[in-house]
Each structure stands twice: as structure tokens, then as C-alpha cells.
Amino acid sequence: TAQQLQQSFDRVKTALAESEEKFATIFRNCPDSIAVNTLDDDGRYLEVNDSFLKFTGYEREEVIGRTSRELDLSVNPQQDSALSHLLRTQGKVEGFEFTYRTKSGKIGTALMSLEALVLNGQAISLTVATDITDRKQTELENIQLQQRLQFLLTNTPAVIFTCKPEGNFDTTFISDNVQTLL
């Protein structure tokens, strides 16, 4: 009957509204940066979440309708070309390290995943990015520390002992250039 059809339609409409509300809540509150861009050559921003704004330092009004090139977000044009090529040929990119620039000029690194989709008949890209700047800095510091240690071990004409917190000797390193041990 018409009444049953109307009730069924109302249930579908309510379920759709609830689904849209859930998506909007997740989109807004996700700790990762999320952006929706056109998939054409310009790649204009259609929507971004608050984490994107915090991540880049821009206001929503400064971003929507503009491109990352106009905002000067990318540090390296070659990475843009590589990312665009991968997205167009594979339809999806996962774990792409991207060097970015914030509005204030700070340089950082993000781990990005993108996917080409069709939304309401329009080809878009959905980008999710995690800021890994601190992790990359820690990795660099660890590499530098290892290089300094290796330099010391190679160039110190002596025996080096390391001591455990309990006071016991842990390891002995003998430099390659030690001629005689006394």
C-alpha cells in the first residue's frame, strides 16, 4: 500500500541521514589530515577536515577552491608529478612520503594515502595524511648518533668499555687502529 511504501521510504531516508551524520562526524574528528580534491589537472580542494587546517596552518576559507600549488604546500614538484602519476595509473596510492610546507613556511614530512573515487558523479581524490615529521627527525638523529659512535670506534686509539647501570662491564670495543694494549 501507499502507507507502507511511505514508511519504507522514511526508514531509508532516516538511515541515510544517520549514515551521513556518522561520516561527517568521523571526517571532522579524525586526527589525520583528510582532504577531498577534484581529480582534474587542478586538484582544487572541495573539503578538508580540521586536522588538515591544523596541519597546514591555513583557514578553511583560504583552502577551499584553491590548489596545493596555489597554497605552496609542496616542497618538491617532482613528488607532485610522481604522486599524480601513481594516482592516475593505479587509482590508489598508499604510504607515500611527502615533503610539505605549512603556511608559516615550516617544512615537514607526511605519510599520505590517496584514492581516486567518484562522488555525486564527480571524479575526486580522497587524501589521508599523517604527519611523521617528528619520527623522521628522530630517525635522522639516530643515524647521526650511530655515525658519531662509528667514528669514535674507528678513530679512537684506545679500548672503550661500556658499563651497565649495575656497574658491570657490558661490552668492550677495541679500535681497529690500536697497535698495542698495555
C-alpha positions as CSV (number, residue, x, y, z in Angstrom):
1,T,0.0,0.0,0.0
2,A,1.0,3.6,-0.3
3,Q,1.3,4.0,3.5
4,Q,3.8,1.0,3.7
5,L,5.7,2.4,0.8
6,Q,5.9,5.8,2.5
7,Q,7.0,4.2,5.8
8,S,9.7,2.2,3.9
9,F,10.9,5.4,2.2
10,D,11.0,7.3,5.5
11,R,13.1,4.5,7.1
12,V,15.6,4.6,4.2
13,K,15.7,8.4,4.4
14,T,16.4,8.2,8.2
15,A,19.1,5.6,7.7
16,L,20.8,7.7,5.0
17,A,20.7,10.8,7.2
18,E,22.2,8.8,10.1
19,S,24.9,7.4,7.8
20,E,25.8,10.9,6.5
21,E,25.9,12.2,10.1
22,K,28.3,9.3,11.1
23,F,30.6,10.0,8.1
24,A,30.6,13.8,8.8
25,T,31.5,13.2,12.5
26,I,34.3,10.8,11.6
27,F,35.6,13.2,8.9
28,R,35.6,16.2,11.2
29,N,37.1,14.5,14.2
30,C,39.7,12.3,12.5
31,P,43.2,13.0,14.0
32,D,44.7,12.5,10.5
33,S,44.5,15.2,7.8
34,I,41.8,14.5,5.3
35,A,41.2,16.4,2.0
36,V,38.8,15.9,-0.9
37,N,40.1,17.3,-4.2
38,T,38.9,17.4,-7.7
39,L,40.7,14.8,-9.8
40,D,41.3,17.0,-12.8
41,D,44.6,18.7,-13.5
42,D,44.0,21.5,-11.0
43,G,43.1,19.3,-8.0
44,R,41.1,22.0,-6.2
45,Y,40.2,21.4,-2.6
46,L,36.5,20.7,-2.2
47,E,36.6,19.9,1.5
48,V,39.2,19.5,4.3
49,N,38.9,18.5,7.9
50,D,40.0,20.4,10.9
51,S,43.2,18.3,11.2
52,F,44.2,19.4,7.7
53,L,43.8,23.0,8.8
54,K,45.8,22.4,12.0
55,F,48.4,20.5,9.9
56,T,48.9,23.3,7.3
57,G,48.1,26.4,9.3
58,Y,45.5,27.6,6.9
59,E,41.9,28.7,7.5
60,R,39.2,26.8,5.6
61,E,38.3,29.9,3.6
62,E,41.9,30.1,2.4
63,V,41.9,26.4,1.2
64,I,38.5,25.6,-0.4
65,G,38.5,26.2,-4.1
66,R,42.3,26.5,-4.3
67,T,45.1,24.0,-5.2
68,S,48.0,22.8,-3.2
69,R,50.2,24.6,-5.8
70,E,48.4,27.9,-5.1
71,L,48.9,27.4,-1.4
72,D,52.5,26.4,-1.9
73,L,52.1,23.2,0.2
74,S,54.5,21.1,-1.8
75,V,58.2,21.5,-1.4
76,N,59.2,19.3,-4.4
77,P,57.4,19.5,-7.8
78,Q,58.8,16.1,-8.7
79,Q,56.9,14.4,-5.8
80,D,53.7,16.1,-7.1
81,S,54.3,14.6,-10.5
82,A,55.1,11.1,-9.1
83,L,52.0,11.2,-6.8
84,S,49.7,12.3,-9.6
85,H,51.1,9.7,-12.0
86,L,50.6,6.9,-9.4
87,L,47.1,8.0,-8.6
88,R,46.1,8.2,-12.3
89,T,47.7,4.8,-13.3
90,Q,46.9,2.8,-10.1
91,G,43.8,4.6,-8.8
92,K,45.3,4.4,-5.3
93,V,48.5,5.3,-3.5
94,E,49.4,4.1,-0.1
95,G,52.2,5.2,2.2
96,F,53.7,8.0,0.0
97,E,56.3,10.1,1.9
98,F,55.5,13.7,1.0
99,T,57.6,16.7,2.0
100,Y,55.2,19.7,2.7
101,R,55.4,23.3,3.6
102,T,52.9,25.0,6.1
103,K,51.5,28.4,5.7
104,S,54.3,29.7,8.1
105,G,56.9,28.1,5.9
106,K,57.8,25.2,8.2
107,I,58.9,22.1,6.3
108,G,57.6,18.7,7.4
109,T,57.1,15.2,6.2
110,A,53.7,13.4,5.9
111,L,52.8,9.8,5.0
112,M,50.0,10.1,2.5
113,S,47.4,7.7,1.1
114,L,45.2,8.7,-1.8
115,E,42.4,7.1,-3.7
116,A,40.5,8.1,-6.8
117,L,36.7,8.0,-6.3
118,V,33.5,9.2,-7.9
119,L,31.3,11.2,-5.6
120,N,28.0,12.5,-6.8
121,G,29.1,12.0,-10.4
122,Q,32.4,13.9,-9.9
123,A,35.9,12.3,-10.1
124,I,37.7,13.2,-6.8
125,S,40.7,12.2,-4.8
126,L,40.4,11.4,-1.1
127,T,43.7,12.1,0.7
128,V,44.5,11.0,4.2
129,A,47.9,12.2,5.6
130,T,49.7,11.6,8.9
131,D,52.4,14.0,10.0
132,I,55.6,12.0,10.5
133,T,58.0,15.0,10.9
134,D,58.9,14.1,14.5
135,R,59.5,10.4,13.5
136,K,61.7,11.4,10.6
137,Q,63.7,13.8,12.9
138,T,64.2,11.0,15.4
139,E,65.4,8.7,12.7
140,L,67.9,11.3,11.5
141,E,69.2,11.9,15.0
142,N,69.6,8.1,15.4
143,I,71.6,7.9,12.2
144,Q,73.8,10.8,13.3
145,L,74.4,9.2,16.6
146,Q,75.4,5.9,15.0
147,Q,77.7,7.7,12.7
148,R,79.4,9.5,15.6
149,L,79.8,6.2,17.5
150,Q,81.2,4.5,14.5
151,F,83.7,7.5,14.0
152,L,84.8,7.2,17.7
153,L,85.2,3.4,17.4
154,T,87.2,3.7,14.2
155,N,89.4,6.7,15.2
156,T,89.9,6.3,18.9
157,P,93.3,4.7,19.7
158,A,92.2,3.1,22.9
159,V,89.9,0.5,24.4
160,I,86.4,1.6,25.1
161,F,84.3,-0.1,27.8
162,T,80.6,0.3,28.3
163,C,79.1,-0.2,31.7
164,K,75.7,-1.5,32.6
165,P,73.7,0.5,35.2
166,E,74.6,-2.1,37.8
167,G,78.3,-1.3,37.4
168,N,79.2,-4.4,35.4
169,F,81.1,-4.1,32.1
170,D,78.9,-4.8,29.2
171,T,80.9,-4.8,26.0
172,T,84.5,-3.9,25.1
173,F,85.2,-2.2,21.8
174,I,88.7,-2.3,20.5
175,S,89.5,0.3,17.9
176,D,91.0,-1.1,14.6
177,N,93.9,1.3,14.9
178,V,95.1,0.1,18.4
179,Q,98.6,-1.2,18.0
180,T,99.3,-2.4,21.5
181,L,97.2,-3.0,24.5
182,L,99.1,-2.3,27.8
